[in-house]
Amino acid sequence: MSKGNLTISEMREADHQFLLDIWHIPQVMQYADEFPRLRGWSKSDDFHVAWSVYQRKRVKLGKNYTQLILWFDENTPIGESFFAPLNEGYKFGKWEKPDNVISLMGDIKLLPQYWGRGLGSKGIKLVIRFVFTKTSCELFVVPPHRLNPAASRVYDKVGFIPFTGMRSWRNHKIMEMTRKRYNEIYK
């Protein structure tokens, strides 16, 4: 376990370079092929283009579309998390977004030097709390890569439940947390 305080904040314009840096680390992105390609705005290395696209999507989708930065001791960025809404009828292999249920899909990534220190679990707990207190989400979904058991363990440890209707799809599986489950575990 790591000593120190872990916090999250919504992305600011000044955080863009950190995000570009972390997304260009092969170890971090090894299992993060950005499937199902919800982020979109991060595809550009041009800061002004990326920031403009992100801001337009934020205006359109509000708090249900958010890029978060994870901070260690409030001054060191160590990771990121992102979530976006799933449209009605969205399918991920055999998993289908429930009708009329506000569902967000997200993930978390940390710099490699912070792996194995319990910060992934602490970080995703902060993200979960943010999602269920700051958005209208009723179902939070994460798609860990089947070859990344550490990610699955982190999500399992904090209360996500695996969708058992499929083994994996395009090497990803689905894990879910409902608002009801969040309230049972975290309130």
Backbone as JSON Lines, residues from 0, in Angstrom:
{"i":0,"aa":"M","n":[0.84,-1.18,0.0],"ca":[0.0,0.0,0.0],"c":[0.88,1.24,0.0]}
{"i":1,"aa":"S","n":[0.37,2.25,-0.61],"ca":[1.12,3.48,-0.74],"c":[0.6,4.52,0.23]}
{"i":2,"aa":"K","n":[1.49,5.19,0.91],"ca":[1.08,6.3,1.76],"c":[0.91,7.52,0.89]}
{"i":3,"aa":"G","n":[0.11,8.45,1.36],"ca":[-0.15,9.66,0.59],"c":[-1.63,9.74,0.26]}
{"i":4,"aa":"N","n":[-2.03,10.9,-0.15],"ca":[-3.43,11.18,-0.43],"c":[-3.7,11.08,-1.92]}
{"i":5,"aa":"L","n":[-4.75,10.37,-2.29],"ca":[-5.15,10.24,-3.68],"c":[-6.44,11.03,-3.88]}
{"i":6,"aa":"T","n":[-6.47,11.87,-4.9],"ca":[-7.66,12.65,-5.23],"c":[-7.91,12.59,-6.73]}
{"i":7,"aa":"I","n":[-9.1,13.04,-7.13],"ca":[-9.4,13.15,-8.56],"c":[-9.94,14.55,-8.82]}
{"i":8,"aa":"S","n":[-9.8,14.98,-10.06],"ca":[-10.39,16.25,-10.49],"c":[-10.78,16.11,-11.95]}
{"i":9,"aa":"E","n":[-11.73,16.94,-12.35],"ca":[-12.07,16.97,-13.76],"c":[-10.91,17.6,-14.52]}
{"i":10,"aa":"M","n":[-10.72,17.14,-15.75],"ca":[-9.63,17.63,-16.57],"c":[-9.73,19.14,-16.76]}
{"i":11,"aa":"R","n":[-8.56,19.77,-16.67],"ca":[-8.42,21.19,-16.99],"c":[-7.6,21.3,-18.26]}
{"i":12,"aa":"E","n":[-7.63,22.41,-18.86],"ca":[-6.86,22.62,-20.09],"c":[-5.38,22.28,-19.88]}
{"i":13,"aa":"A","n":[-4.85,22.62,-18.73],"ca":[-3.43,22.38,-18.44],"c":[-3.08,20.9,-18.31]}
{"i":14,"aa":"D","n":[-4.08,20.01,-18.17],"ca":[-3.83,18.58,-18.0],"c":[-3.63,17.82,-19.31]}
{"i":15,"aa":"H","n":[-3.87,18.49,-20.42],"ca":[-3.83,17.79,-21.7],"c":[-2.48,17.12,-21.97]}
{"i":16,"aa":"Q","n":[-1.37,17.8,-21.67],"ca":[-0.06,17.21,-21.96],"c":[0.16,15.94,-21.13]}
{"i":17,"aa":"F","n":[-0.27,15.94,-19.87],"ca":[-0.16,14.73,-19.06],"c":[-0.92,13.59,-19.72]}
{"i":18,"aa":"L","n":[-2.13,13.86,-20.21],"ca":[-2.92,12.81,-20.85],"c":[-2.22,12.29,-22.11]}
{"i":19,"aa":"L","n":[-1.72,13.2,-22.93],"ca":[-0.99,12.75,-24.12],"c":[0.21,11.89,-23.73]}
{"i":20,"aa":"D","n":[0.9,12.3,-22.68],"ca":[2.07,11.54,-22.23],"c":[1.68,10.13,-21.77]}
{"i":21,"aa":"I","n":[0.66,10.02,-20.92],"ca":[0.28,8.71,-20.4],"c":[-0.25,7.81,-21.52]}
{"i":22,"aa":"W","n":[-0.98,8.39,-22.48],"ca":[-1.54,7.6,-23.58],"c":[-0.48,7.14,-24.57]}
{"i":23,"aa":"H","n":[0.74,7.69,-24.46],"ca":[1.82,7.26,-25.35],"c":[2.8,6.3,-24.66]}
{"i":24,"aa":"I","n":[2.44,5.83,-23.47],"ca":[3.27,4.84,-22.77],"c":[2.75,3.45,-23.15]}
{"i":25,"aa":"P","n":[3.54,2.67,-23.88],"ca":[3.06,1.36,-24.36],"c":[2.54,0.45,-23.24]}
{"i":26,"aa":"Q","n":[3.2,0.42,-22.08],"ca":[2.72,-0.44,-20.98],"c":[1.32,-0.04,-20.53]}
{"i":27,"aa":"V","n":[1.04,1.25,-20.47],"ca":[-0.27,1.73,-20.03],"c":[-1.33,1.37,-21.06]}
{"i":28,"aa":"M","n":[-1.0,1.51,-22.32],"ca":[-1.99,1.32,-23.39],"c":[-2.02,-0.1,-23.94]}
{"i":29,"aa":"Q","n":[-1.23,-0.99,-23.39],"ca":[-1.14,-2.36,-23.89],"c":[-2.51,-3.01,-24.04]}
{"i":30,"aa":"Y","n":[-3.38,-2.85,-23.08],"ca":[-4.7,-3.47,-23.11],"c":[-5.81,-2.46,-23.35]}
{"i":31,"aa":"A","n":[-5.45,-1.23,-23.55],"ca":[-6.44,-0.16,-23.7],"c":[-6.51,0.27,-25.15]}
{"i":32,"aa":"D","n":[-7.13,-0.55,-25.95],"ca":[-7.24,-0.22,-27.36],"c":[-8.37,0.77,-27.62]}
{"i":33,"aa":"E","n":[-8.85,1.38,-26.56],"ca":[-9.93,2.36,-26.57],"c":[-11.19,1.79,-27.2]}
{"i":34,"aa":"F","n":[-11.33,0.48,-27.19],"ca":[-12.59,-0.11,-27.61],"c":[-13.56,0.1,-26.46]}
{"i":35,"aa":"P","n":[-14.72,0.56,-26.65],"ca":[-15.46,0.77,-27.89],"c":[-15.34,2.17,-28.49]}
{"i":36,"aa":"R","n":[-14.22,2.81,-28.35],"ca":[-13.91,4.1,-28.98],"c":[-14.9,5.2,-28.61]}
{"i":37,"aa":"L","n":[-15.19,5.3,-27.34],"ca":[-16.12,6.32,-26.86],"c":[-15.44,7.68,-26.67]}
{"i":38,"aa":"R","n":[-14.16,7.67,-26.36],"ca":[-13.49,8.93,-26.01],"c":[-13.43,9.86,-27.21]}
{"i":39,"aa":"G","n":[-12.91,9.37,-28.32],"ca":[-12.92,10.15,-29.55],"c":[-11.99,11.34,-29.56]}
{"i":40,"aa":"W","n":[-12.14,12.25,-28.62],"ca":[-11.37,13.48,-28.64],"c":[-9.88,13.25,-28.43]}
{"i":41,"aa":"S","n":[-9.48,12.16,-27.82],"ca":[-8.07,11.92,-27.52],"c":[-7.28,11.45,-28.72]}
{"i":42,"aa":"K","n":[-7.92,11.25,-29.85],"ca":[-7.21,10.74,-31.02],"c":[-6.22,11.76,-31.59]}
{"i":43,"aa":"S","n":[-6.42,13.02,-31.26],"ca":[-5.55,14.05,-31.82],"c":[-4.45,14.43,-30.83]}
{"i":44,"aa":"D","n":[-3.23,14.51,-31.33],"ca":[-2.13,15.01,-30.52],"c":[-2.07,16.54,-30.54]}
{"i":45,"aa":"D","n":[-2.86,17.15,-31.38],"ca":[-2.93,18.61,-31.44],"c":[-3.76,19.09,-30.26]}
{"i":46,"aa":"F","n":[-3.13,19.75,-29.33],"ca":[-3.77,20.17,-28.09],"c":[-5.04,20.97,-28.35]}
{"i":47,"aa":"H","n":[-4.97,21.95,-29.22],"ca":[-6.11,22.83,-29.45],"c":[-7.28,22.08,-30.07]}
{"i":48,"aa":"V","n":[-7.0,21.18,-30.98],"ca":[-8.06,20.36,-31.58],"c":[-8.7,19.47,-30.52]}
{"i":49,"aa":"A","n":[-7.88,18.77,-29.76],"ca":[-8.39,17.85,-28.74],"c":[-9.22,18.59,-27.69]}
{"i":50,"aa":"W","n":[-8.73,19.72,-27.2],"ca":[-9.44,20.47,-26.17],"c":[-10.77,20.99,-26.71]}
{"i":51,"aa":"S","n":[-10.79,21.47,-27.94],"ca":[-12.0,21.99,-28.55],"c":[-13.06,20.88,-28.71]}
{"i":52,"aa":"V","n":[-12.64,19.71,-29.17],"ca":[-13.57,18.6,-29.34],"c":[-14.11,18.16,-27.98]}
{"i":53,"aa":"Y","n":[-13.23,18.06,-26.99],"ca":[-13.68,17.68,-25.65],"c":[-14.7,18.67,-25.11]}
{"i":54,"aa":"Q","n":[-14.45,19.95,-25.25],"ca":[-15.37,20.97,-24.74],"c":[-16.73,20.89,-25.45]}
{"i":55,"aa":"R","n":[-16.73,20.67,-26.76],"ca":[-18.01,20.54,-27.48],"c":[-18.8,19.34,-26.97]}
{"i":56,"aa":"K","n":[-18.1,18.21,-26.75],"ca":[-18.79,17.02,-26.26],"c":[-19.29,17.23,-24.83]}
{"i":57,"aa":"R","n":[-18.54,17.95,-24.02],"ca":[-18.98,18.25,-22.65],"c":[-20.25,19.08,-22.67]}
{"i":58,"aa":"V","n":[-20.32,20.06,-23.56],"ca":[-21.52,20.89,-23.67],"c":[-22.71,20.02,-24.08]}
{"i":59,"aa":"K","n":[-22.49,19.14,-25.03],"ca":[-23.56,18.29,-25.54],"c":[-24.01,17.24,-24.52]}
{"i":60,"aa":"L","n":[-23.06,16.59,-23.82],"ca":[-23.37,15.45,-22.96],"c":[-23.33,15.77,-21.46]}
{"i":61,"aa":"G","n":[-22.81,16.92,-21.1],"ca":[-22.77,17.33,-19.7],"c":[-21.87,16.46,-18.84]}
{"i":62,"aa":"K","n":[-22.23,16.33,-17.56],"ca":[-21.41,15.61,-16.59],"c":[-21.32,14.11,-16.88]}
{"i":63,"aa":"N","n":[-22.18,13.6,-17.76],"ca":[-22.14,12.17,-18.09],"c":[-21.0,11.84,-19.05]}
{"i":64,"aa":"Y","n":[-20.22,12.84,-19.44],"ca":[-19.06,12.66,-20.32],"c":[-17.92,13.43,-19.69]}
{"i":65,"aa":"T","n":[-17.03,12.73,-19.01],"ca":[-16.01,13.44,-18.23],"c":[-14.67,12.71,-18.24]}
{"i":66,"aa":"Q","n":[-13.62,13.5,-18.38],"ca":[-12.24,13.04,-18.25],"c":[-11.76,13.46,-16.87]}
{"i":67,"aa":"L","n":[-11.27,12.5,-16.09],"ca":[-10.77,12.78,-14.75],"c":[-9.26,12.56,-14.7]}
{"i":68,"aa":"I","n":[-8.6,13.29,-13.82],"ca":[-7.18,13.12,-13.56],"c":[-7.04,12.63,-12.13]}
{"i":69,"aa":"L","n":[-6.21,11.61,-11.91],"ca":[-5.92,11.11,-10.57],"c":[-4.63,11.77,-10.09]}
{"i":70,"aa":"W","n":[-4.68,12.29,-8.89],"ca":[-3.55,13.02,-8.3],"c":[-3.07,12.33,-7.04]}
{"i":71,"aa":"F","n":[-1.76,12.26,-6.89],"ca":[-1.14,11.75,-5.67],"c":[-0.62,12.95,-4.92]}
{"i":72,"aa":"D","n":[-1.03,13.1,-3.67],"ca":[-0.65,14.23,-2.82],"c":[-0.97,15.58,-3.48]}
{"i":73,"aa":"E","n":[-2.06,15.64,-4.23],"ca":[-2.63,16.84,-4.82],"c":[-1.75,17.58,-5.82]}
{"i":74,"aa":"N","n":[-0.51,17.14,-6.05],"ca":[0.34,17.88,-6.98],"c":[1.02,16.99,-8.01]}
{"i":75,"aa":"T","n":[0.79,15.7,-7.95],"ca":[1.44,14.79,-8.89],"c":[0.38,13.98,-9.64]}
{"i":76,"aa":"P","n":[0.19,14.25,-10.94],"ca":[-0.76,13.45,-11.7],"c":[-0.2,12.05,-11.91]}
{"i":77,"aa":"I","n":[-1.0,11.03,-11.58],"ca":[-0.51,9.65,-11.69],"c":[-1.39,8.77,-12.58]}
{"i":78,"aa":"G","n":[-2.52,9.3,-13.0],"ca":[-3.39,8.48,-13.83],"c":[-4.59,9.26,-14.32]}
{"i":79,"aa":"E","n":[-5.44,8.53,-15.03],"ca":[-6.63,9.15,-15.58],"c":[-7.77,8.15,-15.61]}
{"i":80,"aa":"S","n":[-8.96,8.69,-15.66],"ca":[-10.16,7.89,-15.81],"c":[-11.1,8.65,-16.72]}
{"i":81,"aa":"F","n":[-11.89,7.92,-17.44],"ca":[-12.79,8.54,-18.38],"c":[-14.09,7.76,-18.39]}
{"i":82,"aa":"F","n":[-15.2,8.44,-18.57],"ca":[-16.47,7.75,-18.78],"c":[-17.32,8.54,-19.76]}
{"i":83,"aa":"A","n":[-18.19,7.8,-20.45],"ca":[-19.08,8.38,-21.46],"c":[-20.39,7.6,-21.46]}
{"i":84,"aa":"P","n":[-21.49,8.26,-21.88],"ca":[-22.78,7.58,-21.91],"c":[-22.88,6.59,-23.06]}
{"i":85,"aa":"L","n":[-23.63,5.53,-22.81],"ca":[-23.94,4.55,-23.85],"c":[-25.32,4.86,-24.41]}
{"i":86,"aa":"N","n":[-25.43,4.84,-25.72],"ca":[-26.7,5.12,-26.38],"c":[-27.66,3.95,-26.26]}
{"i":87,"aa":"E","n":[-28.96,4.25,-26.39],"ca":[-29.98,3.19,-26.41],"c":[-29.62,2.19,-27.5]}
{"i":88,"aa":"G","n":[-29.78,0.92,-27.2],"ca":[-29.49,-0.14,-28.16],"c":[-28.02,-0.52,-28.28]}
{"i":89,"aa":"Y","n":[-27.15,0.12,-27.48],"ca":[-25.71,-0.17,-27.55],"c":[-25.46,-1.63,-27.19]}
{"i":90,"aa":"K","n":[-24.64,-2.31,-28.0],"ca":[-24.3,-3.71,-27.75],"c":[-22.79,-3.85,-27.7]}
{"i":91,"aa":"F","n":[-22.37,-4.73,-26.83],"ca":[-20.97,-5.07,-26.64],"c":[-20.95,-6.59,-26.63]}
{"i":92,"aa":"G","n":[-20.8,-7.22,-27.81],"ca":[-20.95,-8.67,-27.89],"c":[-22.36,-9.05,-27.52]}
{"i":93,"aa":"K","n":[-22.53,-9.95,-26.54],"ca":[-23.85,-10.37,-26.08],"c":[-24.43,-9.44,-25.01]}
{"i":94,"aa":"W","n":[-23.61,-8.51,-24.52],"ca":[-24.11,-7.56,-23.53],"c":[-24.82,-6.44,-24.26]}
{"i":95,"aa":"E","n":[-25.99,-6.05,-23.75],"ca":[-26.73,-4.94,-24.33],"c":[-27.15,-3.97,-23.25]}
{"i":96,"aa":"K","n":[-26.99,-2.7,-23.53],"ca":[-27.4,-1.67,-22.57],"c":[-28.89,-1.83,-22.29]}
{"i":97,"aa":"P","n":[-29.27,-1.89,-21.02],"ca":[-30.69,-2.0,-20.69],"c":[-31.46,-0.78,-21.2]}
{"i":98,"aa":"D","n":[-32.66,-1.01,-21.69],"ca":[-33.51,0.09,-22.17],"c":[-33.82,1.07,-21.06]}
{"i":99,"aa":"N","n":[-33.76,2.34,-21.41],"ca":[-34.14,3.44,-20.51],"c":[-33.38,3.46,-19.19]}
{"i":100,"aa":"V","n":[-32.15,2.96,-19.2],"ca":[-31.28,3.01,-18.02],"c":[-30.05,3.84,-18.41]}
{"i":101,"aa":"I","n":[-29.83,4.93,-17.7],"ca":[-28.68,5.78,-18.0],"c":[-27.42,5.01,-17.62]}
{"i":102,"aa":"S","n":[-26.66,4.65,-18.64],"ca":[-25.47,3.8,-18.45],"c":[-24.24,4.53,-18.94]}
{"i":103,"aa":"L","n":[-23.19,4.49,-18.13],"ca":[-21.91,5.06,-18.5],"c":[-20.87,3.95,-18.57]}
{"i":104,"aa":"M","n":[-19.94,4.06,-19.52],"ca":[-18.83,3.12,-19.6],"c":[-17.55,3.89,-19.31]}
{"i":105,"aa":"G","n":[-16.66,3.31,-18.51],"ca":[-15.44,4.01,-18.15],"c":[-14.27,3.07,-17.95]}
{"i":106,"aa":"D","n":[-13.16,3.65,-17.53],"ca":[-11.95,2.89,-17.24],"c":[-11.05,3.71,-16.33]}
{"i":107,"aa":"I","n":[-9.9,3.14,-16.01],"ca":[-8.89,3.85,-15.22],"c":[-7.52,3.37,-15.7]}
{"i":108,"aa":"K","n":[-6.57,4.3,-15.75],"ca":[-5.19,3.97,-16.13],"c":[-4.25,4.71,-15.18]}
{"i":109,"aa":"L","n":[-3.19,4.03,-14.77],"ca":[-2.17,4.64,-13.91],"c":[-0.81,4.56,-14.59]}
{"i":110,"aa":"L","n":[0.06,5.5,-14.26],"ca":[1.45,5.4,-14.69],"c":[2.06,4.13,-14.11]}
{"i":111,"aa":"P","n":[2.91,3.42,-14.85],"ca":[3.45,2.14,-14.38],"c":[4.14,2.19,-13.02]}
{"i":112,"aa":"Q","n":[4.81,3.27,-12.69],"ca":[5.51,3.34,-11.4],"c":[4.55,3.34,-10.21]}
{"i":113,"aa":"Y","n":[3.24,3.48,-10.46],"ca":[2.26,3.46,-9.39],"c":[1.46,2.16,-9.34]}
{"i":114,"aa":"W","n":[1.78,1.22,-10.21],"ca":[1.1,-0.07,-10.23],"c":[1.5,-0.88,-8.99]}
{"i":115,"aa":"G","n":[0.62,-1.75,-8.55],"ca":[0.91,-2.68,-7.46],"c":[0.99,-2.04,-6.08]}
{"i":116,"aa":"R","n":[0.49,-0.85,-5.93],"ca":[0.56,-0.14,-4.66],"c":[-0.82,0.12,-4.05]}
{"i":117,"aa":"G","n":[-1.86,-0.48,-4.64],"ca":[-3.21,-0.28,-4.13],"c":[-3.88,0.99,-4.62]}
{"i":118,"aa":"L","n":[-3.2,1.75,-5.47],"ca":[-3.74,3.02,-5.93],"c":[-4.83,2.86,-6.98]}
{"i":119,"aa":"G","n":[-4.78,1.77,-7.74],"ca":[-5.84,1.51,-8.71],"c":[-7.18,1.33,-8.02]}
{"i":120,"aa":"S","n":[-7.18,0.54,-6.96],"ca":[-8.42,0.32,-6.19],"c":[-8.89,1.61,-5.55]}
{"i":121,"aa":"K","n":[-7.98,2.35,-4.94],"ca":[-8.35,3.63,-4.32],"c":[-8.88,4.6,-5.38]}
{"i":122,"aa":"G","n":[-8.21,4.63,-6.52],"ca":[-8.6,5.54,-7.59],"c":[-9.96,5.23,-8.15]}
{"i":123,"aa":"I","n":[-10.23,3.96,-8.44],"ca":[-11.53,3.62,-9.02],"c":[-12.65,3.84,-8.01]}
{"i":124,"aa":"K","n":[-12.37,3.7,-6.72],"ca":[-13.39,4.03,-5.72],"c":[-13.75,5.52,-5.8]}
{"i":125,"aa":"L","n":[-12.76,6.38,-5.99],"ca":[-13.03,7.81,-6.15],"c":[-13.85,8.06,-7.41]}
{"i":126,"aa":"V","n":[-13.52,7.35,-8.48],"ca":[-14.25,7.49,-9.74],"c":[-15.7,7.04,-9.56]}
{"i":127,"aa":"I","n":[-15.89,5.88,-8.92],"ca":[-17.24,5.36,-8.67],"c":[-18.05,6.38,-7.88]}
{"i":128,"aa":"R","n":[-17.47,6.92,-6.83],"ca":[-18.17,7.92,-6.02],"c":[-18.52,9.14,-6.88]}
{"i":129,"aa":"F","n":[-17.6,9.59,-7.7],"ca":[-17.85,10.72,-8.58],"c":[-19.01,10.4,-9.52]}
{"i":130,"aa":"V","n":[-18.96,9.24,-10.17],"ca":[-19.99,8.85,-11.13],"c":[-21.37,8.83,-10.49]}
{"i":131,"aa":"F","n":[-21.49,8.23,-9.31],"ca":[-22.81,8.07,-8.71],"c":[-23.27,9.28,-7.9]}
{"i":132,"aa":"T","n":[-22.41,10.26,-7.68],"ca":[-22.85,11.47,-6.98],"c":[-22.93,12.69,-7.9]}
{"i":133,"aa":"K","n":[-22.19,12.69,-8.99],"ca":[-22.15,13.88,-9.86],"c":[-22.84,13.69,-11.2]}
{"i":134,"aa":"T","n":[-23.29,12.47,-11.51],"ca":[-23.94,12.22,-12.79],"c":[-25.31,11.57,-12.55]}
{"i":135,"aa":"S","n":[-26.02,11.35,-13.62],"ca":[-27.32,10.69,-13.54],"c":[-27.2,9.19,-13.82]}
{"i":136,"aa":"C","n":[-26.0,8.64,-13.74],"ca":[-25.75,7.23,-14.04],"c":[-26.55,6.3,-13.13]}
{"i":137,"aa":"E","n":[-27.14,5.28,-13.74],"ca":[-27.82,4.22,-13.01],"c":[-27.04,2.91,-13.11]}
{"i":138,"aa":"L","n":[-26.21,2.78,-14.16],"ca":[-25.41,1.58,-14.38],"c":[-24.05,2.0,-14.91]}
{"i":139,"aa":"F","n":[-23.0,1.67,-14.14],"ca":[-21.62,2.0,-14.53],"c":[-20.98,0.71,-15.01]}
{"i":140,"aa":"V","n":[-20.4,0.76,-16.21],"ca":[-19.86,-0.42,-16.87],"c":[-18.38,-0.21,-17.17]}
{"i":141,"aa":"V","n":[-17.57,-1.23,-16.92],"ca":[-16.15,-1.19,-17.27],"c":[-15.83,-2.4,-18.16]}
{"i":142,"aa":"P","n":[-14.93,-2.23,-19.14],"ca":[-14.6,-3.32,-20.06],"c":[-13.15,-3.8,-19.93]}
{"i":143,"aa":"P","n":[-12.77,-4.45,-18.83],"ca":[-11.37,-4.88,-18.71],"c":[-10.99,-5.89,-19.8]}
{"i":144,"aa":"H","n":[-9.75,-5.8,-20.22],"ca":[-9.21,-6.73,-21.22],"c":[-8.99,-8.09,-20.55]}
{"i":145,"aa":"R","n":[-9.33,-9.15,-21.24],"ca":[-9.22,-10.49,-20.64],"c":[-7.78,-10.89,-20.33]}
{"i":146,"aa":"L","n":[-6.79,-10.27,-20.99],"ca":[-5.39,-10.57,-20.71],"c":[-4.8,-9.66,-19.64]}
{"i":147,"aa":"N","n":[-5.65,-8.85,-19.01],"ca":[-5.2,-7.95,-17.95],"c":[-5.92,-8.31,-16.65]}
{"i":148,"aa":"P","n":[-5.53,-9.43,-16.02],"ca":[-6.23,-9.86,-14.81],"c":[-6.12,-8.86,-13.67]}
{"i":149,"aa":"A","n":[-5.09,-8.04,-13.65],"ca":[-4.96,-7.05,-12.58],"c":[-6.13,-6.06,-12.63]}
{"i":150,"aa":"A","n":[-6.53,-5.65,-13.83],"ca":[-7.67,-4.73,-13.96],"c":[-8.95,-5.39,-13.47]}
{"i":151,"aa":"S","n":[-9.17,-6.63,-13.88],"ca":[-10.37,-7.35,-13.42],"c":[-10.39,-7.48,-11.9]}
{"i":152,"aa":"R","n":[-9.23,-7.75,-11.29],"ca":[-9.17,-7.87,-9.83],"c":[-9.5,-6.55,-9.15]}
{"i":153,"aa":"V","n":[-8.99,-5.45,-9.7],"ca":[-9.29,-4.13,-9.13],"c":[-10.79,-3.87,-9.18]}
{"i":154,"aa":"Y","n":[-11.4,-4.08,-10.34],"ca":[-12.84,-3.82,-10.48],"c":[-13.65,-4.75,-9.58]}
{"i":155,"aa":"D","n":[-13.25,-6.0,-9.49],"ca":[-13.94,-6.96,-8.62],"c":[-13.83,-6.54,-7.15]}
{"i":156,"aa":"K","n":[-12.64,-6.14,-6.77],"ca":[-12.36,-5.76,-5.38],"c":[-13.23,-4.59,-4.91]}
{"i":157,"aa":"V","n":[-13.56,-3.67,-5.83],"ca":[-14.33,-2.5,-5.43],"c":[-15.83,-2.67,-5.64]}
{"i":158,"aa":"G","n":[-16.25,-3.85,-6.14],"ca":[-17.68,-4.15,-6.18],"c":[-18.33,-4.34,-7.52]}
{"i":159,"aa":"F","n":[-17.57,-4.27,-8.62],"ca":[-18.17,-4.54,-9.92],"c":[-18.48,-6.03,-10.03]}
{"i":160,"aa":"I","n":[-19.55,-6.35,-10.75],"ca":[-19.96,-7.74,-10.95],"c":[-19.79,-8.1,-12.42]}
{"i":161,"aa":"P","n":[-19.13,-9.22,-12.71],"ca":[-18.94,-9.61,-14.12],"c":[-20.26,-9.98,-14.79]}
{"i":162,"aa":"F","n":[-20.41,-9.56,-16.03],"ca":[-21.53,-10.01,-16.85],"c":[-21.18,-11.42,-17.31]}
{"i":163,"aa":"T","n":[-22.03,-12.38,-16.99],"ca":[-21.7,-13.79,-17.24],"c":[-22.27,-14.32,-18.55]}
{"i":164,"aa":"G","n":[-22.92,-13.47,-19.33],"ca":[-23.52,-13.92,-20.58],"c":[-22.54,-14.14,-21.71]}
{"i":165,"aa":"M","n":[-21.27,-13.8,-21.5],"ca":[-20.23,-14.03,-22.52],"c":[-18.88,-14.08,-21.83]}
{"i":166,"aa":"R","n":[-17.98,-14.84,-22.42],"ca":[-16.62,-14.92,-21.87],"c":[-15.86,-13.62,-22.13]}
{"i":167,"aa":"S","n":[-15.8,-13.2,-23.38],"ca":[-15.23,-11.91,-23.74],"c":[-15.64,-11.61,-25.18]}
{"i":168,"aa":"W","n":[-15.5,-10.37,-25.54],"ca":[-15.78,-9.95,-26.9],"c":[-14.66,-9.02,-27.33]}
{"i":169,"aa":"R","n":[-14.0,-9.38,-28.4],"ca":[-12.83,-8.63,-28.86],"c":[-11.84,-8.43,-27.7]}
{"i":170,"aa":"N","n":[-11.69,-9.5,-26.93],"ca":[-10.76,-9.57,-25.8],"c":[-11.15,-8.74,-24.58]}
{"i":171,"aa":"H","n":[-12.35,-8.22,-24.57],"ca":[-12.83,-7.48,-23.41],"c":[-14.02,-8.21,-22.81]}
{"i":172,"aa":"K","n":[-14.17,-8.05,-21.5],"ca":[-15.38,-8.54,-20.84],"c":[-16.08,-7.34,-20.23]}
{"i":173,"aa":"I","n":[-17.26,-7.55,-19.73],"ca":[-18.04,-6.47,-19.13],"c":[-18.21,-6.74,-17.64]}
{"i":174,"aa":"M","n":[-18.0,-5.69,-16.86],"ca":[-18.29,-5.73,-15.43],"c":[-19.18,-4.53,-15.12]}
{"i":175,"aa":"E","n":[-20.15,-4.73,-14.21],"ca":[-21.16,-3.71,-13.97],"c":[-21.28,-3.35,-12.49]}
{"i":176,"aa":"M","n":[-21.71,-2.11,-12.26],"ca":[-22.11,-1.68,-10.92],"c":[-23.35,-0.81,-11.08]}
{"i":177,"aa":"T","n":[-24.43,-1.21,-10.42],"ca":[-25.65,-0.42,-10.44],"c":[-25.61,0.64,-9.34]}
{"i":178,"aa":"R","n":[-26.45,1.62,-9.46],"ca":[-26.57,2.64,-8.41],"c":[-27.0,1.98,-7.1]}
{"i":179,"aa":"K","n":[-27.89,1.0,-7.18],"ca":[-28.33,0.29,-5.98],"c":[-27.14,-0.4,-5.3]}
{"i":180,"aa":"R","n":[-26.31,-1.08,-6.07],"ca":[-25.14,-1.74,-5.5],"c":[-24.18,-0.71,-4.89]}
{"i":181,"aa":"Y","n":[-23.99,0.4,-5.58],"ca":[-23.15,1.46,-5.05],"c":[-23.66,1.9,-3.67]}
{"i":182,"aa":"N","n":[-24.97,2.14,-3.58],"ca":[-25.55,2.57,-2.31],"c":[-25.37,1.52,-1.22]}
{"i":183,"aa":"E","n":[-25.46,0.25,-1.56],"ca":[-25.28,-0.84,-0.57],"c":[-23.83,-0.9,-0.09]}
{"i":184,"aa":"I","n":[-22.9,-0.68,-0.97],"ca":[-21.48,-0.83,-0.63],"c":[-20.89,0.44,-0.03]}
{"i":185,"aa":"Y","n":[-21.21,1.59,-0.6],"ca":[-20.49,2.82,-0.29],"c":[-21.25,3.82,0.57]}
{"i":186,"aa":"K","n":[-22.49,3.57,0.87],"ca":[-23.22,4.55,1.7],"c":[-23.44,4.05,3.09]}
